[in-house]
């Protein structure tokens, strides 16, 4: 079934009520003998969202309160002794480092992993949009009994399907493009095996990391238009990246032929996403560019309908000082190019 159709109809089996639009369900407890007892254990809106996301990814989804809650759940449930961590979101790196400091996890190289260990792949990666060959990594890991987790937040299930490429676990920060409106916190893990999904859901019930009623309703509303939004933002991001590259600006975007592993992105993605970064050489120039735009919003996060621009050093001290991360929204491409061109020209 086409993703545009799945996003609208994949959850119809969950609730046979009379509402065309799913209602907000704030209740924390439910009548006995109705199939539900308590919100942390079972909630119709959460199940509807999980049905849609699972259909889009080709697996079984379990939703959490935030993307970081999903990341923590993956480590706590699968309990690898060692983990390999290529370039990833700095929040995930901090999470892993906290486990390393506690002595219950070892940060290792991929070649040193063994049975039950985990390679954590983020592709495209944050913030330089580096691309990892999922099929090659999953094949290598499977031979040694190593789990392959793919954070596919930048790609979304519209552009890439890691489970089909051999990954064991897919992670999303639903807060970002899936929710799509910068107004809801949620995260998700998706697996191919229903029994594993059931185990994750049981552990979620024990830890209490469930999404709030309003957040998951907003996420469900957002995922309905995900394919349309991704299609639009991806086309605009390509235009913006091509303009920046053609004007001699160091540009990181998987859709550019000059980008590392562009060929891998072509092979495993159906589009290149709405995220890109540029490097304007110095911390001072980057600060002036992000302060000089008018249409872009100078804020962190990504995936919303509005285009965001961020001097990434403010969030992640490990990046190059002149790096600017851009989340392309739904505005007109020519308007965004003109806005960025003015800001860069003025520095």
PARO-328255 format. One record per residue (C-alpha): residue number from 1; x, y, z. Coordinates in steps of 0.5 Angstrom, whole numbers, plus 2048, in hexadecimal, padded with zeros to 3 digits. Each point is the difference from the previous one (the first is absolute). Example, Ala and Ser with C-alpha at 12.3 -4.5 7.8 and 13.67 -1.06 7.14 Angstrom:
<dokols>
+------+-----+-----+-----+
: resi :   u :   v :   w :
+------+-----+-----+-----+
:    1 : 819 : 7F7 : 810 :
:    2 : 802 : 807 : 7FE :
+------+-----+-----+-----+
</dokols>
This chain:
<dokols>
+------+-----+-----+-----+
: resi :   u :   v :   w :
+------+-----+-----+-----+
:    1 : 800 : 800 : 800 :
:    2 : 803 : 807 : 7FE :
:    3 : 802 : 804 : 806 :
:    4 : 7FB : 806 : 7FF :
:    5 : 7FB : 7FB : 801 :
:    6 : 803 : 7FC : 806 :
:    7 : 801 : 807 : 804 :
:    8 : 7F8 : 801 : 7FF :
:    9 : 7FD : 7F9 : 801 :
:   10 : 805 : 7FB : 803 :
:   11 : 7FD : 801 : 807 :
:   12 : 7F9 : 7FF : 7FF :
:   13 : 7FF : 7F9 : 803 :
:   14 : 802 : 803 : 807 :
:   15 : 7FA : 804 : 802 :
:   16 : 7F9 : 7FF : 7FD :
:   17 : 7FD : 806 : 803 :
:   18 : 7FC : 805 : 7FC :
:   19 : 805 : 806 : 7FF :
:   20 : 803 : 801 : 7FA :
:   21 : 806 : 804 : 803 :
:   22 : 803 : 7FC : 806 :
:   23 : 7FE : 804 : 806 :
:   24 : 805 : 802 : 806 :
:   25 : 7FF : 7FB : 805 :
:   26 : 803 : 803 : 807 :
:   27 : 7FD : 7FB : 805 :
:   28 : 805 : 7FC : 804 :
:   29 : 7FB : 7FA : 801 :
:   30 : 7FB : 7FC : 7FD :
:   31 : 7F9 : 7FC : 802 :
:   32 : 802 : 7F9 : 802 :
:   33 : 7FE : 7FB : 7FA :
:   34 : 801 : 805 : 7FB :
:   35 : 807 : 7FD : 7FE :
:   36 : 804 : 805 : 803 :
:   37 : 801 : 802 : 807 :
:   38 : 806 : 805 : 801 :
:   39 : 803 : 805 : 7FB :
:   40 : 807 : 7FE : 801 :
:   41 : 7FE : 7F9 : 7FE :
:   42 : 7FB : 801 : 7FA :
:   43 : 7FE : 806 : 7FC :
:   44 : 7FC : 801 : 7FA :
:   45 : 804 : 806 : 7FD :
:   46 : 807 : 7FD : 801 :
:   47 : 7FE : 7F9 : 7FD :
:   48 : 7FD : 804 : 7FA :
:   49 : 806 : 804 : 7FF :
:   50 : 805 : 7FA : 801 :
:   51 : 7FB : 7FC : 7FB :
:   52 : 802 : 806 : 7FB :
:   53 : 807 : 800 : 801 :
:   54 : 801 : 7F9 : 800 :
:   55 : 7FD : 7FF : 7F9 :
:   56 : 804 : 806 : 7FD :
:   57 : 806 : 7FC : 803 :
:   58 : 7FE : 7F9 : 7FE :
:   59 : 800 : 7FE : 808 :
:   60 : 7FD : 800 : 807 :
:   61 : 801 : 807 : 803 :
:   62 : 800 : 802 : 808 :
:   63 : 800 : 807 : 801 :
:   64 : 803 : 804 : 806 :
:   65 : 800 : 807 : 803 :
:   66 : 806 : 803 : 7FD :
:   67 : 805 : 7FD : 7FB :
:   68 : 805 : 800 : 805 :
:   69 : 7FB : 7FC : 804 :
:   70 : 800 : 7FB : 7FA :
:   71 : 808 : 800 : 800 :
:   72 : 800 : 7FE : 807 :
:   73 : 7FB : 7FB : 7FF :
:   74 : 804 : 7FD : 7FB :
:   75 : 806 : 7FF : 804 :
:   76 : 7FD : 7FE : 806 :
:   77 : 7FB : 7FB : 7FD :
:   78 : 806 : 7FC : 7FB :
:   79 : 805 : 801 : 805 :
:   80 : 807 : 800 : 7FC :
:   81 : 806 : 7FF : 804 :
:   82 : 804 : 804 : 7FA :
:   83 : 7FD : 806 : 7FC :
:   84 : 803 : 803 : 7F9 :
:   85 : 7FE : 807 : 7FF :
:   86 : 802 : 803 : 7FA :
:   87 : 7FF : 808 : 7FF :
:   88 : 7F9 : 801 : 804 :
:   89 : 7FB : 805 : 803 :
:   90 : 804 : 803 : 806 :
:   91 : 7FA : 7FE : 805 :
:   92 : 801 : 7F8 : 7FE :
:   93 : 808 : 801 : 801 :
:   94 : 7FF : 803 : 807 :
:   95 : 7FB : 7FA : 801 :
:   96 : 805 : 7FB : 7FE :
:   97 : 805 : 803 : 804 :
:   98 : 7FC : 800 : 807 :
:   99 : 7FF : 7F9 : 7FF :
:  100 : 808 : 7FF : 7FF :
:  101 : 801 : 804 : 806 :
:  102 : 7FB : 7FC : 804 :
:  103 : 804 : 7FA : 7FE :
:  104 : 7FB : 7FC : 7FC :
:  105 : 802 : 802 : 7F9 :
:  106 : 806 : 800 : 7FC :
:  107 : 801 : 805 : 7FA :
:  108 : 804 : 7FB : 7FB :
:  109 : 802 : 800 : 7F9 :
:  110 : 7FB : 7FD : 7FB :
:  111 : 805 : 7FA : 7FE :
:  112 : 801 : 7FF : 808 :
:  113 : 7F8 : 7FE : 801 :
:  114 : 7FE : 7F9 : 801 :
:  115 : 7F9 : 7FC : 802 :
:  116 : 7FB : 805 : 803 :
:  117 : 804 : 806 : 7FF :
:  118 : 7FD : 806 : 7FC :
:  119 : 802 : 805 : 7FA :
:  120 : 7FC : 806 : 801 :
:  121 : 800 : 803 : 7F9 :
:  122 : 7FD : 807 : 7FE :
:  123 : 7FF : 801 : 7F9 :
:  124 : 800 : 806 : 7FD :
:  125 : 803 : 802 : 806 :
:  126 : 800 : 806 : 804 :
:  127 : 802 : 805 : 7FF :
:  128 : 804 : 7FF : 7F9 :
:  129 : 7FB : 7FB : 7FD :
:  130 : 805 : 7FB : 7FF :
:  131 : 7FE : 7F9 : 7FD :
:  132 : 801 : 7F9 : 803 :
:  133 : 7FF : 7FA : 7FB :
:  134 : 7FA : 7FC : 805 :
:  135 : 800 : 7FA : 7FC :
:  136 : 808 : 7FF : 800 :
:  137 : 800 : 802 : 807 :
:  138 : 7FA : 7FB : 802 :
:  139 : 803 : 7FA : 7FC :
:  140 : 807 : 801 : 804 :
:  141 : 7FC : 800 : 806 :
:  142 : 7FB : 7FB : 7FF :
:  143 : 806 : 7FB : 7FF :
:  144 : 803 : 801 : 807 :
:  145 : 7F9 : 801 : 804 :
:  146 : 801 : 807 : 800 :
:  147 : 7F9 : 805 : 801 :
:  148 : 800 : 805 : 7FB :
:  149 : 7FC : 806 : 802 :
:  150 : 7FE : 806 : 7FB :
:  151 : 7FE : 807 : 802 :
:  152 : 7FC : 802 : 7FA :
:  153 : 7FE : 807 : 803 :
:  154 : 803 : 804 : 7FA :
:  155 : 7FD : 7FB : 7FA :
:  156 : 7F9 : 7FF : 803 :
:  157 : 7FD : 7F9 : 7FE :
:  158 : 7FE : 804 : 7FA :
:  159 : 807 : 800 : 7FD :
:  160 : 803 : 7FA : 803 :
:  161 : 7FE : 7F9 : 803 :
:  162 : 806 : 7FD : 804 :
:  163 : 7FC : 7FA : 802 :
:  164 : 800 : 7FE : 7F9 :
:  165 : 807 : 801 : 7FF :
:  166 : 802 : 7FB : 806 :
:  167 : 800 : 805 : 806 :
:  168 : 7FD : 7FC : 807 :
:  169 : 7FD : 807 : 803 :
:  170 : 7FE : 807 : 7FD :
:  171 : 800 : 806 : 804 :
:  172 : 7FC : 806 : 7FF :
:  173 : 800 : 807 : 804 :
:  174 : 7F8 : 801 : 7FE :
:  175 : 801 : 807 : 803 :
:  176 : 804 : 802 : 7F9 :
:  177 : 7FD : 7FF : 7F9 :
:  178 : 7FB : 7FA : 802 :
:  179 : 7FC : 805 : 805 :
:  180 : 802 : 805 : 7FB :
:  181 : 7FD : 807 : 804 :
:  182 : 805 : 801 : 805 :
:  183 : 7FB : 7FF : 805 :
:  184 : 800 : 7F9 : 803 :
:  185 : 805 : 7FB : 803 :
:  186 : 801 : 7F9 : 7FF :
:  187 : 804 : 7FA : 7FE :
:  188 : 800 : 7F9 : 7FD :
:  189 : 803 : 7FA : 7FF :
:  190 : 7FE : 7FB : 7FA :
:  191 : 802 : 7F9 : 7FF :
:  192 : 7FE : 7FA : 7FC :
:  193 : 7FE : 7FB : 805 :
:  194 : 7F9 : 801 : 804 :
:  195 : 803 : 7FC : 806 :
:  196 : 806 : 805 : 800 :
:  197 : 7FB : 806 : 800 :
:  198 : 7FC : 7FD : 805 :
:  199 : 806 : 800 : 805 :
:  200 : 801 : 807 : 7FE :
:  201 : 7F9 : 802 : 802 :
:  202 : 800 : 7FC : 806 :
:  203 : 807 : 803 : 803 :
:  204 : 7FD : 807 : 7FE :
:  205 : 7FA : 7FF : 804 :
:  206 : 805 : 7FE : 806 :
:  207 : 804 : 806 : 7FF :
:  208 : 7FB : 805 : 7FE :
:  209 : 803 : 803 : 7FA :
:  210 : 7F9 : 801 : 7FD :
:  211 : 7FE : 806 : 7FB :
:  212 : 7FB : 805 : 803 :
:  213 : 7F9 : 800 : 7FD :
:  214 : 801 : 807 : 7FD :
:  215 : 807 : 7FE : 7FD :
:  216 : 7FE : 7FA : 7FD :
:  217 : 7F9 : 803 : 7FD :
:  218 : 805 : 805 : 7FD :
:  219 : 804 : 7FB : 7FD :
:  220 : 7FB : 7FC : 7FD :
:  221 : 7FD : 806 : 7FD :
:  222 : 807 : 802 : 7FD :
:  223 : 802 : 7F9 : 7FD :
:  224 : 7FA : 801 : 7FC :
:  225 : 803 : 805 : 7FC :
:  226 : 807 : 7FD : 800 :
:  227 : 801 : 7FE : 7F9 :
:  228 : 7FE : 806 : 7FD :
:  229 : 804 : 804 : 805 :
:  230 : 806 : 7FC : 7FF :
:  231 : 7FF : 800 : 7F8 :
:  232 : 800 : 808 : 800 :
:  233 : 805 : 801 : 805 :
:  234 : 805 : 7FC : 7FD :
:  235 : 7FF : 803 : 7F9 :
:  236 : 801 : 807 : 803 :
:  237 : 806 : 7FD : 804 :
:  238 : 803 : 7FE : 7FA :
:  239 : 7FF : 807 : 7FC :
:  240 : 804 : 803 : 806 :
:  241 : 806 : 7FB : 801 :
:  242 : 801 : 801 : 7F8 :
:  243 : 800 : 808 : 801 :
:  244 : 805 : 800 : 806 :
:  245 : 804 : 7FB : 7FC :
:  246 : 800 : 803 : 7FA :
:  247 : 802 : 807 : 804 :
:  248 : 806 : 7FD : 803 :
:  249 : 7FE : 7FE : 807 :
:  250 : 802 : 7FA : 803 :
:  251 : 7F9 : 7FC : 800 :
:  252 : 7FE : 7F9 : 803 :
:  253 : 7FA : 7FD : 7FD :
:  254 : 7FF : 7F9 : 7FD :
:  255 : 7FD : 802 : 7FA :
:  256 : 806 : 804 : 7FD :
:  257 : 805 : 7FB : 7FC :
:  258 : 806 : 803 : 804 :
:  259 : 7FD : 7FE : 807 :
:  260 : 804 : 7FA : 803 :
:  261 : 7FC : 7F9 : 7FE :
:  262 : 7FB : 804 : 7FC :
:  263 : 800 : 7F9 : 7FC :
:  264 : 7FE : 7FC : 806 :
:  265 : 7FA : 806 : 801 :
:  266 : 7FE : 7FF : 7F9 :
:  267 : 7FF : 7F8 : 801 :
:  268 : 7FD : 800 : 807 :
:  269 : 7FC : 806 : 800 :
:  270 : 7FA : 802 : 7FC :
:  271 : 802 : 808 : 801 :
:  272 : 805 : 804 : 804 :
:  273 : 7FC : 803 : 806 :
:  274 : 7FF : 807 : 802 :
:  275 : 806 : 801 : 804 :
:  276 : 807 : 803 : 7FE :
:  277 : 806 : 804 : 803 :
:  278 : 804 : 805 : 7FD :
:  279 : 807 : 802 : 803 :
:  280 : 802 : 808 : 800 :
:  281 : 807 : 7FF : 803 :
:  282 : 800 : 803 : 806 :
:  283 : 7FB : 801 : 807 :
:  284 : 7FF : 807 : 7FF :
:  285 : 7FE : 800 : 7F9 :
:  286 : 7FB : 7FA : 801 :
:  287 : 7FD : 804 : 806 :
:  288 : 7FF : 806 : 7FC :
:  289 : 7FD : 7FC : 7FA :
:  290 : 7FB : 7FC : 805 :
:  291 : 7FE : 807 : 803 :
:  292 : 7FF : 804 : 7F9 :
:  293 : 7FB : 7FB : 7FD :
:  294 : 7F9 : 802 : 800 :
:  295 : 7FC : 7FA : 7FD :
:  296 : 804 : 7FB : 804 :
:  297 : 7FE : 7FF : 807 :
:  298 : 807 : 800 : 804 :
:  299 : 7FE : 7FA : 805 :
:  300 : 802 : 7F9 : 801 :
:  301 : 7FD : 7FA : 7FE :
:  302 : 7FD : 7FE : 7F9 :
:  303 : 7FB : 7FD : 7FC :
:  304 : 7FA : 805 : 801 :
:  305 : 7FC : 804 : 7FB :
:  306 : 805 : 806 : 801 :
:  307 : 807 : 800 : 7FE :
:  308 : 805 : 801 : 806 :
:  309 : 807 : 802 : 800 :
:  310 : 805 : 7FF : 805 :
:  311 : 807 : 801 : 802 :
:  312 : 801 : 7F9 : 802 :
:  313 : 806 : 802 : 804 :
:  314 : 7FB : 802 : 805 :
:  315 : 7FD : 7F9 : 801 :
:  316 : 806 : 7FC : 7FF :
:  317 : 807 : 802 : 802 :
:  318 : 803 : 7FB : 7FC :
:  319 : 7FE : 803 : 7F9 :
:  320 : 804 : 804 : 7FB :
:  321 : 800 : 807 : 803 :
:  322 : 7FD : 803 : 7F9 :
:  323 : 7FB : 7FB : 7FF :
:  324 : 7F8 : 802 : 7FF :
:  325 : 7FB : 7FA : 800 :
:  326 : 7FA : 802 : 7FC :
:  327 : 7F9 : 7FC : 801 :
:  328 : 7FC : 802 : 7F9 :
:  329 : 7F9 : 801 : 801 :
:  330 : 7FA : 801 : 7FB :
:  331 : 801 : 807 : 7FE :
:  332 : 802 : 802 : 7F9 :
:  333 : 807 : 7FE : 7FE :
:  334 : 801 : 807 : 7FC :
:  335 : 7FE : 804 : 806 :
:  336 : 805 : 7FB : 805 :
:  337 : 806 : 801 : 7FB :
:  338 : 7FF : 807 : 800 :
:  339 : 800 : 801 : 807 :
:  340 : 806 : 7FC : 802 :
:  341 : 804 : 803 : 7FA :
:  342 : 7FE : 807 : 803 :
:  343 : 803 : 7FE : 807 :
:  344 : 806 : 7FD : 7FD :
:  345 : 801 : 806 : 7FC :
:  346 : 800 : 804 : 806 :
:  347 : 805 : 7FD : 804 :
+------+-----+-----+-----+
</dokols>
